[in-house]
Amino acid sequence: MDKTTTGGRAGEPSAARSGTGNLSRCTDLAGVRLYRDNAFAVTGLPANARGRAVRQHRQRLEARLAVRDTLPPDPDSPLVGGPRKEEVRAAFEEFQDPRRRLVDELLWRWADADLKCGCPRALHEEHDDAVRFHAMALEAEAGRGGVTEEGRDTLWRGAASGWGLLLGRPEFRQHIARRIEDLDDPRLGEHTADDFLAALPRLLVSPLRELAADADFRPRLAGICAGWTEHEVFAGLFAPLFEETVEDTVEQITEGLLSAKRQQEAGRYGDAALTLRKQVLPTFERLGEFRAFVSDWRYEEVAHIVAVGLNNLAVALADYHLHRRPSAQQRQTMVELTEAAYEIAPDRDIQGIEANWEAIHSQFGQHARTVAAGGSDDVWGGLRLGCLLVLLIMGLPALIAYLVNR
């Protein structure tokens, strides 16, 4: 019987999974040693090893480890070096519980082992490629193997693509269901293939949480994580990794906006424009690097306050210069502010900002072009804005305080 037909909709864990902790192996393996602690990787057993075969292999390794502390490396393994005596002994204990054993089995090479699953050979090859890319990426980040940064990034892309595609294949889900059936243990009977599928994505990306703490790795984190977020099964798993970075970035943006607002209120329009241009906009662009890891509502709120700040300074400048002739630089500043606000603004602000952009660009932009072309600067006396400029009053300080305190 295909046990994936029980326990709810596809991709959801069964009721038995909730609160049982019986897939605790996923918690134990989480982190950069995901593959180095794998029972099959450590012992060198094939994926279909069971019962007597496991016991006999253990006896052989125990005999070797009686005269040495480390096993020789496996030339076919993507891991560098051989396991230590204590690692081997701990790994054999994982074969005692079929739930823990199956987690390790799913995360190591299947090669040509007869798993009685009926899968097409190509699926097993895809699985082993995903394991190899992922394991080699982690080995490389640990400084093993002498792989360049470009090479490491290539390995990460291969791991993300390999696992992302594999986890979405119905054949992989069916493979797990048939393995549960073949292992035929009552402790596995309370689980479905969906329970394992639900646990694997978080486990597979768990090493990135540890790596994110490495100052040398952190500049590459967003690019590497972006490859995983291209696959739906990993969506929503990375936001916590970027929480601190996002908080710091939003705080810098809000501090710049408040500073520009104070300068504007003091009539120091040039300083306000410089703060927005040199501090706020570049920081907002950096936030865009983490767009895939920021909730839609939060990114929209930050875009909103930045667009409002740009728009309101442009409106204040236009109002100030209704009866005072602006310099060419001041005219250019007004145009640039409204253009930047229009590009950034979320949908709810577009109408007001678009009206301002059209008015300011039409009047100030046209005048700037006239002067640049050699026309008279005296036309300013008859210049009037063609439509009413809209000051976006959005409770900016309160909204900034709200975002900072989230």
Summary of the structure (lengths in Angstrom):
residues: 406
radius of gyration: 30.0
end to end distance: 48.8
largest distance: 99.2
contacts: 1237
relative contact order: 0.08
helix: 67%
strand: 0%
